[in-house]
């Protein structure tokens, strides 16, 4: 047997080589500050996390957030880790779930151990190597965790907090506890890796300035009431789900407003289709599952968001299209929101199945509106006509034949860039 096989560390040892010098995530650092405190934050993607910590944390559902907190005030403060994620992992817990298991180390010999029985003498070495690597891992995670310690005046702390895995956009508050007061800094940081459906398009370039229409309240109301009542198929010949929501704001502001409660949707591809099939067959959750295309004025949705439960068959999904309308200089988006409550067979789709929607589409519409107001991200809110009422005794149907009923109103929400209390507009 060649000597170099026995000399390889993968046979006799356990390779644990974190790369703390690898800090490409720092290029995406965001900074927020006031007169007393400056907070810097960045979120590691799956590959950056594996390189830095030497183990695939994403496979364990763990995502490190790097923080640096500088205290320029006169009072000490303390980071409240639970504000980042109530289910955060301590450094030693994150290390423990990533440990090299002894069974896996022994399996590293594979069938070779049975063909070359003498190799079994190296089992104790493999076991001891795994234990030594795990001790190094514990020390490394502890060294780089940010901890709960006091941040005294004129000092700073930096390190990692270990949170639950999110893809696409990572939303989190940083809460600092001081003497009788608390400070909160809210971060919304894009994380590379997820192939989102909007593909990072520049929506502000969809319409030339001469194509847009700046509206006051009266003009906006009439324009919204004149929009089509429903989505359509690609040819525009058959009506689909109702266009029952309007949100007003820049794309980044809207994405930030939906925050950690809603997820972006992944672009349809081999990977996302495979994950969708797995989720459907196993009844598991797929937070970023693609949504099918519906059409408004000949264009499929510009982007979609969703809020899932434990199964792919139970979720709220929201499709949005930018329009040439502007209100207070901000883009006006028209949307469709409905709630999936199950699946059923249909001859109207290529895979003979479709999601069954809750017929009470107004409930889904009002849920979204209430969710945004609960988050404090709506400055103005109202309802307008335009969907046309459909009685529950004589409902309309969407493209796949699901019935729905509605009071015929569209919810309208002006999204605020900062937290605020909504003003209710009397447009009815």
BAKEKOL-430736 format. One line per 5 residues: number of its first residue (from 1); their letters; for each residue x, y, z of C-alpha. Coordinates in Angstrom, 2 decimals, decimal comma. Each point is the difference from the previous one (the first is absolute). Example, Ala and Ser with C-alpha at 12.3 -4.5 7.8 and 13.67 -1.06 7.14 Angstrom:
1) as) 12,30 -4,50 7,80 ~ 1,37 3,44 -0,66 .
END
This chain:
1) xxxxx) 0,00 0,00 0,00 ~ 1,49 3,40 -0,91 ~ 1,47 1,82 2,95 ~ -1,63 3,31 -0,98 ~ -3,50 -1,49 0,57 .
6) xxxxx) 0,76 -0,72 3,62 ~ 1,67 3,37 0,43 ~ -3,05 1,94 -1,17 ~ -1,69 1,92 2,82 ~ -3,38 -1,18 -1,17 .
11) xxxxx) 0,93 -3,54 1,05 ~ 1,89 0,68 3,20 ~ -1,33 3,38 1,08 ~ -2,92 2,40 -0,29 ~ 0,37 3,11 -2,07 .
16) xxxxx) -1,32 3,11 1,75 ~ 1,43 3,13 -1,57 ~ -2,13 3,13 0,41 ~ 1,08 3,03 -2,00 ~ -0,52 3,07 2,19 .
21) xxxxx) 1,96 2,11 -2,48 ~ -2,77 -0,60 -2,58 ~ -2,25 3,05 0,50 ~ -1,66 0,70 -3,34 ~ -3,25 0,58 1,89 .
26) xxxxx) 1,44 3,25 1,33 ~ -0,56 1,56 -3,41 ~ -3,76 -0,10 0,70 ~ 0,24 1,63 3,42 ~ -2,74 2,46 0,88 .
31) xxxxx) 0,41 2,66 2,69 ~ -2,64 1,71 2,09 ~ 0,74 2,51 2,71 ~ -1,28 2,79 2,18 ~ 1,81 2,50 2,17 .
36) xxxxx) 1,02 -2,68 2,49 ~ 0,31 -3,38 -1,72 ~ 1,20 -1,29 -3,38 ~ -1,06 -3,51 -1,07 ~ 1,56 -1,80 -2,97 .
41) xxxxx) -1,53 -3,23 -1,29 ~ 0,53 -2,55 -2,75 ~ -1,53 -3,41 -0,73 ~ 2,03 -2,95 -1,28 ~ -1,27 -2,08 -2,90 .
46) xxxxx) 0,33 -3,79 0,04 ~ 3,46 -0,16 -1,59 ~ 1,44 2,85 2,07 ~ -1,29 -1,63 3,16 ~ 1,57 -3,35 -0,88 .
51) xxxxx) 3,35 1,56 -0,86 ~ 0,21 2,17 3,10 ~ -1,13 -2,60 2,55 ~ 1,31 -3,09 -1,79 ~ -3,33 -1,87 0,11 .
56) xxxxx) -3,21 0,27 -2,08 ~ -2,15 1,91 2,49 ~ -2,75 0,57 -2,59 ~ -0,68 -3,74 -0,10 ~ -0,82 0,25 3,69 .
61) xxxxx) -2,31 2,96 -0,59 ~ 2,43 2,48 1,57 ~ 0,95 3,41 -1,40 ~ 2,67 2,19 1,61 ~ -0,54 3,76 0,23 .
66) xxxxx) 3,14 2,06 0,49 ~ -0,41 3,05 2,24 ~ 2,18 2,82 1,19 ~ -1,39 2,38 2,62 ~ 1,81 3,20 0,91 .
71) xxxxx) -1,15 1,85 3,13 ~ 0,69 3,72 -0,35 ~ -2,36 0,97 2,82 ~ 0,43 0,48 3,72 ~ -1,96 -3,05 1,17 .
76) xxxxx) 0,79 -3,68 -0,32 ~ -2,30 -2,15 -2,12 ~ -0,50 -3,68 -0,70 ~ -1,04 -1,86 -3,14 ~ -3,28 -1,89 0,31 .
81) xxxxx) 0,73 -3,10 -2,10 ~ -3,61 -1,13 0,07 ~ -0,98 3,05 -2,06 ~ 1,96 -1,36 -2,95 ~ -1,78 -3,33 0,15 .
86) xxxxx) -1,98 -1,43 2,94 ~ 1,28 -3,43 -1,09 ~ 3,65 0,99 -0,29 ~ 2,78 -2,52 0,68 ~ 2,69 0,55 2,59 .
91) xxxxx) 3,57 -0,41 -1,34 ~ 0,47 -3,36 1,69 ~ -3,41 -1,20 -1,14 ~ 0,79 0,94 -3,62 ~ 3,31 -1,82 0,33 .
96) xxxxx) -1,58 -3,06 1,60 ~ -2,54 -0,58 -2,77 ~ 2,89 0,31 -2,50 ~ 2,31 -2,44 1,78 ~ 1,70 -2,81 -1,85 .
101) xxxxx) -1,93 -3,07 1,12 ~ 2,10 -3,02 0,88 ~ -2,21 -2,24 -2,14 ~ 0,61 2,20 -3,01 ~ 3,72 -0,06 0,64 .
106) xxxxx) -0,02 -3,81 0,11 ~ -2,09 -0,10 -3,16 ~ 2,82 1,94 -1,63 ~ 1,81 -3,30 -0,33 ~ -2,95 -1,33 -2,00 .
111) xxxxx) 0,20 -3,44 -1,57 ~ 3,77 0,31 -0,07 ~ 0,07 -0,94 3,68 ~ -1,70 -3,31 -0,72 ~ 2,28 -0,90 -2,90 .
116) xxxxx) 3,07 1,04 1,94 ~ -0,85 -1,09 3,51 ~ 3,30 1,27 1,47 ~ -1,24 3,54 -0,61 ~ -2,35 -0,46 2,94 .
121) xxxxx) 2,94 0,64 2,28 ~ -0,34 3,65 -0,97 ~ -3,52 0,25 1,39 ~ 1,19 1,32 3,38 ~ 2,12 2,61 -1,81 .
126) xxxxx) -3,01 1,09 -2,00 ~ -2,09 0,26 3,16 ~ 2,63 2,04 1,83 ~ 0,51 2,25 -3,02 ~ -3,73 0,75 -0,14 .
131) xxxxx) -0,02 0,92 3,68 ~ 2,99 2,28 -0,44 ~ -1,59 1,70 -3,04 ~ -3,22 0,55 1,93 ~ 1,92 1,63 2,86 .
136) xxxxx) 1,66 2,34 -2,50 ~ -3,40 0,75 -1,48 ~ -1,43 0,86 3,42 ~ 2,85 2,38 0,70 ~ -0,26 1,64 -3,42 .
141) xxxxx) -3,75 0,60 0,27 ~ 0,36 1,40 3,51 ~ 2,84 2,28 -1,08 ~ -2,07 1,53 -2,79 ~ -3,39 0,21 1,73 .
146) xxxxx) -1,05 3,52 0,95 ~ -1,44 -0,90 3,39 ~ -2,17 1,97 2,44 ~ 2,73 2,12 1,64 ~ -0,25 3,66 0,92 .
151) xxxxx) 1,10 2,53 -2,59 ~ 1,54 2,74 2,08 ~ 0,24 3,66 -1,09 ~ 2,73 0,50 -2,59 ~ 0,33 -3,71 -0,76 .
156) xxxxx) -1,27 -2,39 -2,64 ~ -0,74 -3,70 -0,38 ~ -0,17 -2,13 -3,12 ~ -0,74 -3,59 -0,83 ~ -2,67 -2,38 -1,25 .
161) xxxxx) -3,51 -0,81 1,09 ~ -1,32 -3,36 -1,24 ~ -3,56 0,31 -1,29 ~ -2,50 -2,15 -1,89 ~ 0,66 -0,29 -3,72 .
166) xxxxx) -1,68 2,49 -2,36 ~ 0,61 0,36 -3,71 ~ -0,63 2,93 -2,30 ~ -0,55 2,88 2,41 ~ 1,03 -0,15 3,66 .
171) xxxxx) -2,03 2,30 2,26 ~ 0,91 0,48 3,64 ~ 0,03 2,64 2,75 ~ 3,02 0,68 2,18 ~ -1,17 0,95 3,48 .
176) xxxxx) 2,37 1,60 2,48 ~ -1,00 0,18 3,64 ~ 1,23 2,95 2,02 ~ -0,70 1,64 3,33 ~ -3,79 0,27 -0,03 .
181) xxxxx) -0,25 0,17 -3,79 ~ 0,42 -2,07 -3,14 ~ 1,17 0,76 -3,52 ~ -1,11 -1,90 -3,10 ~ 1,66 -0,04 -3,39 .
186) xxxxx) -1,83 -1,82 -2,80 ~ 2,00 -1,69 -2,76 ~ -1,11 -1,40 -3,34 ~ 2,96 -1,69 -1,71 ~ -0,10 -1,98 -3,26 .
191) xxxxx) 1,78 -3,36 0,19 ~ 1,50 -1,40 -3,22 ~ -0,93 -3,47 -1,18 ~ -3,77 -0,06 -0,48 ~ -1,05 0,37 -3,66 .
196) xxxxx) -3,00 2,24 0,65 ~ -2,73 0,35 -2,59 ~ 0,54 3,72 -0,60 ~ 3,66 -0,56 -0,81 ~ 1,03 3,32 1,60 .
201) xxxxx) -1,71 1,97 -2,76 ~ -0,02 3,79 0,04 ~ -3,71 0,71 0,26 ~ 0,57 3,75 -0,09 ~ 1,05 -0,47 -3,62 .
206) xxxxx) -3,21 -1,73 -1,12 ~ -1,63 3,26 -1,07 ~ 1,56 3,13 -1,46 ~ -0,79 3,22 1,84 ~ -2,39 1,12 -2,75 .
211) xxxxx) -1,94 -3,26 0,40 ~ -0,72 0,44 3,71 ~ -2,98 1,84 1,45 ~ 0,35 1,89 3,27 ~ -3,33 -0,16 1,83 .
216) xxxxx) -1,68 1,86 2,80 ~ -2,51 -1,89 2,14 ~ -2,93 0,63 -2,34 ~ 1,83 -1,04 -3,16 ~ 1,58 -3,01 1,68 .
221) xxxxx) -3,37 -1,25 1,20 ~ -1,52 0,24 -3,47 ~ 3,05 -1,67 -1,58 ~ -0,07 -2,89 2,46 ~ -3,72 -0,53 -0,47 .
226) xxxxx) 0,55 -0,17 -3,77 ~ 2,60 -2,79 0,18 ~ -1,10 -3,49 -1,14 ~ -1,81 -1,94 2,68 ~ 2,04 -3,18 -0,39 .
231) xxxxx) 3,22 -1,53 -1,18 ~ -0,14 -2,01 -3,23 ~ 1,70 -2,83 -1,83 ~ 2,96 0,79 -2,28 ~ -2,22 0,81 -2,98 .
236) xxxxx) -2,22 2,25 2,08 ~ -3,11 -1,93 -1,00 ~ -0,97 -1,70 3,27 ~ -0,31 1,65 3,42 ~ 1,93 -1,26 2,98 .
241) xxxxx) 0,22 1,08 3,64 ~ -1,17 3,51 0,95 ~ 2,35 3,02 0,14 ~ -0,94 0,83 3,55 ~ 2,99 1,86 1,44 .
246) xxxxx) 1,91 3,22 -0,73 ~ 3,25 0,94 1,72 ~ 1,83 3,27 -0,54 ~ 3,74 0,31 0,55 ~ 3,42 -0,72 -1,43 .
251) xxxxx) 0,89 -3,66 -0,54 ~ 2,63 -0,08 2,76 ~ -2,40 1,65 2,43 ~ -2,75 -2,53 -0,77 ~ 2,40 -2,92 0,40 .
256) xxxxx) 1,19 1,43 3,30 ~ -3,57 0,59 1,22 ~ -0,97 -3,65 -0,48 ~ 3,22 -0,85 1,79 ~ 0,67 -3,23 1,81 .
261) xxxxx) -3,67 -0,99 -0,04 ~ -0,08 -0,61 -3,76 ~ 2,43 -1,76 -2,33 ~ 1,03 0,70 -3,57 ~ -0,70 -2,68 -2,60 .
266) xxxxx) 2,64 -1,92 -1,87 ~ 0,24 0,06 -3,77 ~ -1,36 -3,08 -1,73 ~ 2,88 -2,34 -0,88 ~ 1,22 -3,55 0,50 .
271) xxxxx) 0,97 0,59 3,62 ~ -3,20 1,76 1,01 ~ -2,15 -2,55 -1,84 ~ 1,76 -2,86 1,76 ~ -0,43 1,67 3,39 .
276) xxxxx) -3,66 0,62 -0,78 ~ -0,54 -3,67 -0,89 ~ 1,76 -1,10 3,18 ~ -2,09 2,35 2,09 ~ -3,22 -1,13 -1,68 .
281) xxxxx) 0,73 -3,72 0,41 ~ 1,37 0,21 3,54 ~ -2,41 2,66 1,26 ~ 2,86 2,24 1,12 ~ 0,50 3,75 -0,06 .
286) xxxxx) 1,71 1,77 -2,90 ~ 0,09 3,68 0,88 ~ 1,14 1,24 -3,42 ~ -2,15 -2,18 -2,23 ~ -0,63 1,58 -3,45 .
291) xxxxx) -3,51 1,19 -0,80 ~ -1,70 -0,46 -3,34 ~ -0,31 2,94 -2,38 ~ -3,11 2,14 -0,19 ~ -0,26 2,95 -2,38 .
296) xxxxx) -0,90 3,67 0,22 ~ -0,07 1,99 -3,22 ~ 1,93 -2,76 -1,76 ~ 2,80 -0,25 2,60 ~ 0,57 -2,67 2,62 .
301) xxxxx) 0,55 1,17 3,56 ~ 3,08 2,12 0,56 ~ 0,68 -1,76 3,28 ~ -1,78 -2,13 2,55 ~ 0,11 -0,48 3,75 .
306) xxxxx) -1,39 -2,77 2,15 ~ -0,67 -0,97 3,56 ~ 0,07 -3,73 0,52 ~ -1,14 -2,32 2,73 ~ 1,46 -3,43 0,61 .
311) xxxxx) -1,03 -1,38 -3,39 ~ 0,37 1,31 -3,53 ~ -3,75 -0,41 -0,47 ~ -0,79 2,59 2,67 ~ 1,23 3,49 -0,71 .
316) xxxxx) -0,93 3,55 -0,86 ~ 1,52 1,19 -3,23 ~ 0,11 3,53 -1,34 ~ 0,75 1,06 -3,57 ~ 0,79 3,65 -0,84 .
321) xxxxx) 0,27 2,01 -3,22 ~ 1,39 3,52 -0,26 ~ -2,23 2,50 -1,82 ~ 0,78 3,36 -1,65 ~ -1,96 1,74 2,77 .
326) xxxxx) 1,82 2,05 2,63 ~ -1,26 1,35 3,31 ~ 2,12 2,45 1,98 ~ 2,81 -0,91 -2,41 ~ -0,14 -3,71 0,89 .
331) xxxxx) -0,89 -2,90 -2,32 ~ -3,45 -1,54 0,23 ~ -0,16 -3,80 -0,09 ~ -3,10 -2,08 -0,60 ~ -0,11 -3,46 1,49 .
336) xxxxx) -1,82 -3,27 0,44 ~ -0,11 -1,76 3,34 ~ -1,61 -3,34 0,82 ~ 0,39 -2,82 2,48 ~ 0,86 -3,58 -1,01 .
341) xxxxx) -1,85 -2,50 2,19 ~ 0,74 -3,27 -1,78 ~ 0,53 -1,73 -3,33 ~ -2,37 -1,63 -2,46 ~ 0,10 -1,68 -3,39 .
346) xxxxx) -0,80 2,00 -3,13 ~ 0,42 -0,56 -3,76 ~ 0,88 3,68 -0,39 ~ 3,66 -0,28 1,00 ~ 2,90 -1,99 -1,45 .
351) xxxxx) 0,49 -2,00 3,21 ~ -3,76 -0,59 0,51 ~ 0,07 1,59 3,46 ~ -0,52 3,50 1,32 ~ -0,26 1,80 3,29 .
356) xxxxx) -3,50 0,50 1,31 ~ -0,59 3,56 1,22 ~ -2,17 1,21 2,85 ~ -3,13 1,35 -1,75 ~ -0,10 2,94 2,44 .
361) xxxxx) 2,69 2,05 -1,76 ~ -0,92 3,07 2,04 ~ 1,34 -1,74 3,10 ~ 3,43 -0,39 -1,64 ~ -0,11 3,63 -1,18 .
366) xxxxx) -0,79 1,32 3,48 ~ 2,58 -2,32 1,57 ~ 2,75 1,64 -2,04 ~ -1,23 3,47 0,85 ~ -0,19 -0,83 3,69 .
371) xxxxx) 3,45 -1,57 -0,06 ~ 1,56 3,13 -1,50 ~ -1,75 2,25 2,51 ~ 1,05 -2,26 2,87 ~ 3,59 0,44 -1,17 .
376) xxxxx) -0,51 3,78 0,06 ~ 0,89 0,40 -3,66 ~ -3,21 1,58 -1,38 ~ -0,37 3,78 0,01 ~ -3,33 0,20 -1,84 .
381) xxxxx) -2,65 -2,62 -0,64 ~ -3,37 -0,21 -1,72 ~ -2,17 -2,10 -2,31 ~ -1,13 0,70 -3,56 ~ -2,42 -1,72 -2,34 .
386) xxxxx) 1,11 -1,77 -3,17 ~ -0,11 -3,74 0,65 ~ -3,80 -0,23 -0,35 ~ -1,93 -1,89 2,63 ~ -0,67 -3,72 -0,31 .
391) xxxxx) -2,55 -1,56 2,33 ~ 0,88 -3,21 1,79 ~ -3,13 -1,56 -1,52 ~ 1,18 0,88 -3,52 ~ 3,81 0,15 0,21 .
396) xxxxx) 2,42 0,68 -2,84 ~ 2,76 -2,48 -0,86 ~ 3,73 0,32 -0,54 ~ 2,05 -1,58 -2,81 ~ -0,01 -3,47 1,55 .
401) xxxxx) -3,69 0,05 0,85 ~ 0,15 0,85 3,71 ~ -2,99 2,11 1,07 ~ 0,44 3,22 1,97 ~ -2,22 2,72 1,37 .
406) xxxxx) 0,83 3,62 0,87 ~ -1,50 3,30 1,08 ~ 1,61 1,54 -3,11 ~ 2,46 2,30 1,78 ~ 3,75 0,45 -0,34 .
411) xxxxx) 2,08 0,72 3,09 ~ 2,40 2,92 -0,49 ~ 3,07 0,46 2,22 ~ 2,63 2,73 -0,21 ~ 3,19 -1,58 1,34 .
416) xxxxx) 2,14 2,03 2,39 ~ 3,79 -0,18 0,02 ~ -0,08 0,28 3,80 ~ -2,36 -1,29 2,65 ~ -3,14 2,06 0,38 .
421) xxxxx) -3,72 -0,10 0,80 ~ -2,37 -0,09 -2,98 ~ -2,41 2,73 -1,08 ~ -3,29 -1,35 -1,33 ~ -1,04 1,76 -3,20 .
426) xxx) -3,70 0,44 -0,70 ~ -0,11 -0,79 -3,73 ~ -3,24 -1,98 0,04 .
END
